Amino acid sequence: MPLVTSAEMFKKAYEGGYAIGAFNVNNMEIVQGITEAAAEVRAPIILQASAGARKYAKAVYLRKLVEAAVEDTGLPIVLHLDHGADFEVCKDCIDGGFTSVMIDASSKPFTENIALTKKVVEYAHDHGVVVEAELGALAGVEDDVQVSAEDSHYTRPEEVEEFVSRSGCDSLAIAIGTSHGAYKFKPGTKPQLRFDILEEVSKRLPGFPIVLHGASSVPQNFVKIINDHGGKMPGAIGVPEEQLRQAARMAVCKINIDSDLRLAMTAGIREHFDAHPDHFDPRQYMGDGRNYIKELVKDKIVNVLGSDGKA
């Protein structure tokens, strides 16, 4: 089975009231942990590469790893570019075998966002690739994406119809209260996604797939493991999982998860070295990190996304 696009995945997810997990990948162990979990619960998945991942591992290595995962598991898997900064980056990934790209022109004025998105869409569609765009701006930091709280803003529902019709994008990332990175909200706060915005967007775009970025929940079990074994992570909480599940039952068909994967990998490695300070074999400590990623992803698929058994 070759890599697939997200078109059919999103259609089924919208109709079924669940979301597809879009997991960021950086190396072999992360790819293996995600895909082994998905294979066990028979879930379709999206594996996505950010600017930082492509700098670290190179796009060709990531593509070959994801192709190997398809061969190993037989799952429907999308290879997606996360936060493409410009047309050239998107074109390079399309030419390099990615089946889905995101053009993130959300920092630009509305008409410029449409124009750049449309340019990417035209090239992508000519090559059988789908395009995700973004309207609204999430606060936070993730690789090359850095948006201050002052510059962030919710998506305006009154703009979505014009944006989608003029740009031709295949899915739309919106801002309803999530944020990039692990340090989303301080303990004691009560994060609340703007479901009123999501509902209004879905009314204006019936059947159209919506995407949530910055949706890691910052699992406290992994934070505790890290801190118990020499880490110094400050207190933070993420997006409540019950709110993510509610979003998946509505119009959200793709939920991005990155920071939680990093926490799981780091927890496994720190725990390993605390128990075995004399070890130096990467297969041992990276293997423990991979196991925690597998545990995390399986829980997300079953208890948050609702996509188990949908492959």
N, C-alpha and C positions, 0 to 999 in steps of 0.2 A: 504494500500500500504506500503510495507517495504522500508527501505532505499535502494538507488540504487547506482551503480557505475557511473562514469562519461563517460564510453565508448560510449554509445549511444548519450549522451548529446553533446560530443565533435564532433562526426561524423556529427550531424545535424548542429552544430554551424559552423564547417569548411565549409560545403556546403552552409550554409545560409549567411555567411559573418557577423556573430555576435559573441559575446563572452558570456560565462557564468560568472556571478558574484560570486566570492569566498569571502565570508564575514567572518571575524574572530568573534567568539562569546566567551563571558566570563560569562554571567549570563542570567537569564530568560528574562529580559526586552530587552536585545539586540536580543536574538533569536526571541522574539515576534515582535519587530519592523521590523526586516528584513523580516520575513515570512509573516506578515500581508501586507507589501508592495508588496511582490512577488505575494501573492494570488490575490490582487486587479488587478494586471496587467498580471496575469497568466504567470509567468516566472519561469523556472527551476533555482535552485540555489545550490550552494555549501556552506555549513557551515563548517568552519574549526577551529581547536583548536591548538593554539601554545603551546610551553612549559610553558609559563607564565599562560595561561588559564588553563592548566591541573593542575598546582600547586595550582592555586587559587580556582578552582571549583571542581576539580577531574574529571577524564575522564568519570566515570560512570554517574555523574550528568549531564554532557554535553550531553552524548549519550541519556539519558532519556528525556532531554529537546528537543533534536532534533527529537526523535521518537514521542514525543507529538505534535510537529509542523507538522510532516507528517500526523498524525491522524487528526489534527485540520484543515489543509488546503487541504489535498489530493494532494499536489505538489510532483513532483519528486525532492528529496533532497539527496545530497551526504553528508556524514559525513567524513571529510578529516583531516588527521594529517598534520599540517603545520610545516615544518622544523624539521623533525625527525632527531635527532643528530646521532643515531647509530642503528644497527640492533635490539638491545634489545628493544628500544623505539618503533620502527616500529612493531615488533612482538607483544608487549604488546597491542598496539592499534588494530592490526589485530585480535588478540584473544579476544579483548574487544568489537568488533562489529563495528569498523570503516570500511567503504567500500572503502576508498582510503587513501593512505599514501604517504608522501613525504620523501624520504631519501635525506638529504642535505649533500653531501660529496664534495661540490664544493671547499672547502678549501684544499682538498687533491690533490696530484698529479694525473694526468689524469688516469693512469692505476689503482691506488688505488680507485679512484672515480668509475670507471667501475666495479671493483671487488666487492666493497661494495654494489653498486646499484644492481648488478646481484644477490647477496645473498638475498637481500630484495625482489627482483622481484620473485625469485624462491619460496620463502615462501608465498608471497602474492598471486601469481597466483594459488598456490595449495589450497588457501582458498577463491578464487573468488574475490580477492581484487586487485585494480589497483594501479600502482605506478607512481609517478611523481619524476623526478630527476632534477638536476641542473648542468649546465655547464656554467662557467663564474661566476663572483662574484660581487654582488651589494654592494655599500657602504651604510653605515647607521647603525642605531641601532633600533632593535625591539625585545623586550624581551631578549632572550638569544643569538640572532643573532647580532653580533657586528663586522663590517668590516670597517676598516679605508679606507680613499680615496686612500692611497698609496697601499693598498692590493687589491683594486678592479680592475677588468679588464673586458673588453667586451668579449662576447662569440666569439670564433674563428670558423667561419662557416666550415672551412676545417676539423674540428674535429667531427662535429655532426653526420655524417653518421656512422663512426666507433663506436662512443659512443652509439648510439641508437641500432645498430645491435648487439654489443657485450653485452650490459647490459640488453636489452630486456625491457626497460622502456616503459610506455604507453603514457607519455607526458613529455615535456622537458621545464623547466624554463630557460630562457636565459637572459643575461645582455645586454641591448641596450640603457642604459641611465637612467633608473629609479633608485630609491634608497629607502631604508627603512626609516620609521619614518616621522614625520611631518615637520622637518626642512630640506627640500631637497635642495632648491635653494634660494639664497638671492634675494629680490626685485630688479628689474632692469636687472636681467639676463634673458636670453631667452632659457629655456630648449628645447632641440631638441633630440627626440629619433632617434636612428640610424636605420632608415628604410632600409638603404642599407644592413645592417647586417641581419635584419629580412627577407628581400627579398631573400638574398642569402641562408639563412637557409631553407626557404620554398622551394626553388628550389632543394636543396639537399635532403630535406625530404618532398616530395609532399604528401599532405593529412595528414601529421602528426601534432597533436595538440601541439601548443606552448603556454607557460604560461608566464605572466608578473607579477613579484613581485614588491613591492614598488610602486604601481600605484595609491596611494591616490593623490587627487588633491588639498588638503588643502583648503576647501571652505572658502572664506573670510567672508561670512555672519556669519558663526559660530565663526570664530576668532574674529570678531567685537563684537558679543554678549558676548563672554567670557571677552574680554577686557573692554567692557562697564559696566560689572557687577563685577568688581574687579580683573579680571585676568591680567596677565602681560606676554602674549605671544609675543615673538619677531616677527618681520616681517619675513614672509617666504611664498614662493609659491610652489605649487606642480607641478605634471605633467599636462600639458594642456589637457583638456578633448577632444579637437578636435584631438589631437594626439593619445589618447587612442582609440577613435572611429575609426581612420584610422587603427590602429593596429588590432582592432577587425574585420575590413573588410578584413584583410589579413589572416595570418596564426594563429593569437592569438585566442585561444578558451577559455582561462581562465584568468581573470584579478582579482588580489587580492586587497582587500580593507579592511584596518584596521584602520589606523590613522584617516580617515575621520569619522568613526563611533565613535571613542573616542571623537573627537571634537564635534560631534552632541550631544552626551550624556552629556558632560560637559557643553555645552552651555545651554541645557535645564535645568539642575540642578542649574547652577549659576543664570540664569534668574529667576527661581522659587524662590530661597531664597532671591534674591534682592527685589522681589515683596511681598514675604510672609516670613519675617524673623522669625516669630513666629511658623512656621510650623515645625513639627517633624515627620510626618507620611511618611515613605518611599514610600508608594503608591502614594503620591501626587507628590513628586519631581522626583522620578524615572519614574513615568508616563509621566511627561513632557519630560524627556530625551528620553524615548521610542518614543514619538511622533515625535521628531526631527530626530531620527534614521529612522523612517518610511518615513518621508519626503525625507531624503537624499537618501535612497535606491531606492525609486520609481523613483527619478530623474535620478539616475545612470542607472537603468535598461532601462528606456525609451530613455534617451538622450545620453548615453555613450555606454552602452553595446549592445543595440539594441535587447535584448532578450525578450522583452514583447510579449505576445501572443504565446510563443514558448513551453509552458508547455504541 
